[in-house]
Amino acid sequence: MTIEAIKDEIEHLSPEGKAALAAWIVEQDLTSWDEQMSADFSPGGAGMALLEAVDAEFRDGRVRPMEEVLADLGLHVEDETTSPNA
């Protein structure tokens, strides 16, 4: 079946059918994303070098609290407890 044939069939679905299909597609996408992230950040995965670099920065004391970094940049982040929208 071609993509065009699938599109044609989708056009004939009821609104409820389209909603169910959309929900299924989102679930498939989320599952695929989760599987890829799990593979990337498992031993030997593509993301392991990044994790190892971040771990080394923590071990070597090269990581500072975000509040300090933002203060150095002249920025201030409101704490959730002091925010007027909290």
Backbone as numpy.savetxt, mean C-alpha at the origin, in Angstrom:
# Nx Ny Nz CAx CAy CAz Cx Cy Cz
-11.70 -16.23 -25.04 -12.56 -15.05 -25.04 -11.66 -13.81 -25.04
-12.01 -12.85 -25.83 -11.22 -11.63 -25.93 -11.66 -10.61 -24.87
-10.82 -9.62 -24.63 -11.16 -8.54 -23.72 -12.41 -7.80 -24.23
-12.48 -7.60 -25.53 -13.65 -6.92 -26.10 -14.93 -7.71 -25.84
-14.87 -9.02 -25.95 -16.04 -9.86 -25.69 -16.44 -9.78 -24.21
-15.45 -9.74 -23.34 -15.72 -9.62 -21.91 -16.37 -8.27 -21.61
-15.82 -7.21 -22.21 -16.40 -5.87 -22.03 -17.86 -5.85 -22.50
-18.11 -6.48 -23.62 -19.47 -6.52 -24.15 -20.41 -7.23 -23.18
-19.95 -8.33 -22.62 -20.77 -9.06 -21.65 -21.02 -8.23 -20.39
-20.00 -7.51 -19.94 -20.14 -6.68 -18.75 -21.18 -5.60 -18.97
-21.22 -5.03 -20.17 -22.21 -4.00 -20.47 -23.64 -4.51 -20.31
-23.83 -5.81 -20.43 -25.18 -6.38 -20.32 -25.52 -6.83 -18.90
-24.60 -6.68 -17.98 -24.89 -7.05 -16.59 -25.82 -6.03 -15.93
-26.56 -6.50 -14.95 -27.39 -5.59 -14.15 -26.46 -4.74 -13.29
-26.97 -3.65 -12.75 -26.14 -2.86 -11.83 -25.61 -3.70 -10.66
-26.43 -4.60 -10.16 -25.99 -5.47 -9.07 -24.88 -6.42 -9.54
-25.03 -6.92 -10.75 -24.00 -7.80 -11.31 -22.69 -7.07 -11.52
-22.78 -5.81 -12.00 -21.57 -5.00 -12.18 -20.90 -4.73 -10.83
-21.70 -4.45 -9.81 -21.14 -4.19 -8.48 -20.45 -5.44 -7.94
-21.08 -6.59 -8.13 -20.48 -7.85 -7.67 -19.18 -8.13 -8.41
-19.18 -7.88 -9.72 -17.97 -8.08 -10.51 -16.86 -7.13 -10.07
-17.22 -5.87 -9.84 -16.22 -4.89 -9.39 -15.63 -5.30 -8.05
-16.48 -5.77 -7.13 -15.99 -6.21 -5.82 -15.05 -7.41 -5.98
-15.39 -8.33 -6.88 -14.54 -9.50 -7.11 -13.20 -9.08 -7.70
-13.21 -8.14 -8.64 -11.96 -7.66 -9.25 -11.09 -6.99 -8.20
-11.68 -6.17 -7.34 -10.91 -5.52 -6.27 -10.30 -6.57 -5.36
-11.06 -7.58 -4.99 -10.55 -8.65 -4.12 -9.39 -9.38 -4.80
-9.52 -9.66 -6.09 -8.44 -10.31 -6.83 -7.19 -9.45 -6.83
-7.36 -8.15 -7.04 -6.24 -7.22 -7.07 -5.55 -7.15 -5.71
-6.35 -7.07 -4.64 -5.78 -7.01 -3.29 -5.03 -8.29 -2.95
-5.60 -9.42 -3.33 -4.93 -10.70 -3.07 -3.61 -10.77 -3.83
-3.62 -10.34 -5.07 -2.40 -10.34 -5.88 -1.34 -9.42 -5.27
-1.77 -8.24 -4.81 -0.86 -7.29 -4.17 -0.25 -7.91 -2.91
-1.09 -8.52 -2.08 -0.60 -9.14 -0.85 0.42 -10.24 -1.16
0.12 -11.05 -2.15 1.04 -12.12 -2.53 2.37 -11.57 -3.02
2.33 -10.50 -3.81 3.55 -9.89 -4.33 4.37 -9.28 -3.20
3.72 -8.57 -2.29 4.43 -7.97 -1.16 5.06 -9.05 -0.29
4.33 -10.11 -0.04 4.85 -11.21 0.75 6.08 -11.83 0.08
6.00 -12.03 -1.22 7.14 -12.59 -1.95 8.32 -11.63 -1.94
8.05 -10.34 -2.14 9.14 -9.35 -2.19 9.88 -9.22 -0.86
9.16 -9.37 0.25 9.78 -9.16 1.55 10.00 -10.45 2.32
10.06 -11.55 1.61 10.47 -12.83 2.17 11.95 -13.01 1.86
12.63 -13.90 2.59 14.05 -14.11 2.30 14.28 -14.36 0.81
15.22 -13.60 0.25 15.54 -13.71 -1.16 14.67 -12.85 -2.06
13.67 -12.18 -1.49 12.77 -11.35 -2.29 13.40 -10.04 -2.69
12.75 -9.37 -3.63 13.27 -8.12 -4.18 13.38 -7.01 -3.15
12.55 -7.04 -2.10 12.57 -5.98 -1.10 13.50 -6.22 0.07
14.15 -7.36 0.10 15.00 -7.68 1.25 16.18 -6.72 1.39
16.75 -6.27 0.30 17.88 -5.33 0.38 17.43 -4.05 1.07
16.24 -3.59 0.77 15.71 -2.39 1.41 15.53 -2.61 2.91
14.94 -3.73 3.29 14.76 -4.03 4.71 16.09 -4.11 5.43
17.07 -4.74 4.80 18.39 -4.85 5.42 19.04 -3.48 5.59
18.87 -2.60 4.61 19.43 -1.25 4.70 18.77 -0.46 5.82
17.46 -0.58 5.95 16.74 0.12 7.02 17.15 -0.44 8.38
17.25 -1.75 8.49 17.70 -2.36 9.75 19.09 -1.86 10.13
19.99 -1.74 9.16 21.35 -1.26 9.42 21.32 0.18 9.92
20.46 1.02 9.34 20.37 2.40 9.78 19.88 2.47 11.23
18.93 1.64 11.59 18.47 1.60 12.98 19.59 1.13 13.91
20.26 0.04 13.52 21.34 -0.50 14.35 22.45 0.51 14.57
22.77 1.28 13.52 23.87 2.24 13.58 23.47 3.59 14.17
22.21 3.71 14.57 21.75 4.95 15.18 21.60 6.10 14.21
21.41 5.80 12.93 21.30 6.84 11.91 19.85 7.26 11.66
18.95 6.79 12.50 17.54 7.12 12.32 17.12 8.06 13.45
16.45 9.14 13.08 15.97 10.11 14.06 14.46 10.12 14.08
13.88 10.47 15.20 12.41 10.58 15.24 11.92 11.59 14.21
10.80 11.31 13.60 10.25 12.17 12.56 10.03 13.59 13.07
9.63 13.74 14.32 9.40 15.07 14.86 10.66 15.92 14.79
11.82 15.32 15.05 13.09 16.05 14.97 13.40 16.48 13.53
13.19 15.57 12.61 13.46 15.87 11.20 12.56 17.00 10.73
11.28 16.91 11.07 10.34 17.95 10.66 10.68 19.28 11.31
11.08 19.26 12.59 11.46 20.50 13.27 12.66 21.13 12.59
13.63 20.32 12.17 14.79 20.85 11.45 14.38 21.52 10.15
13.28 21.06 9.58 12.78 21.64 8.33 11.83 22.81 8.58
11.63 23.13 9.86 10.73 24.22 10.20 9.27 23.85 10.14
9.00 22.56 10.19 7.62 22.08 10.12 7.18 21.57 11.48
5.89 21.66 11.72 5.34 21.17 12.98 4.14 20.30 12.65
4.09 19.12 13.24 2.96 18.23 13.05 2.17 18.23 14.34
0.87 18.50 14.18 0.01 18.50 15.38 -0.20 17.09 15.87
-0.11 16.96 17.14 -0.41 15.70 17.81 -1.92 15.50 17.76
-2.36 14.27 17.59 -3.80 13.99 17.47 -4.58 14.50 18.67
-3.97 14.51 19.85 -4.69 14.94 21.03 -4.84 16.45 21.12
-4.00 17.20 20.38 -4.09 18.66 20.41 -4.73 19.24 19.16
-4.99 18.38 18.19 -5.59 18.84 16.94 -7.03 19.26 17.17
-7.46 20.38 16.59 -8.84 20.82 16.78 -9.86 19.85 16.17
-9.42 18.98 15.27 -10.33 18.02 14.65 -10.35 16.69 15.37
-9.61 16.56 16.47 -9.54 15.27 17.17 -10.79 15.02 17.95
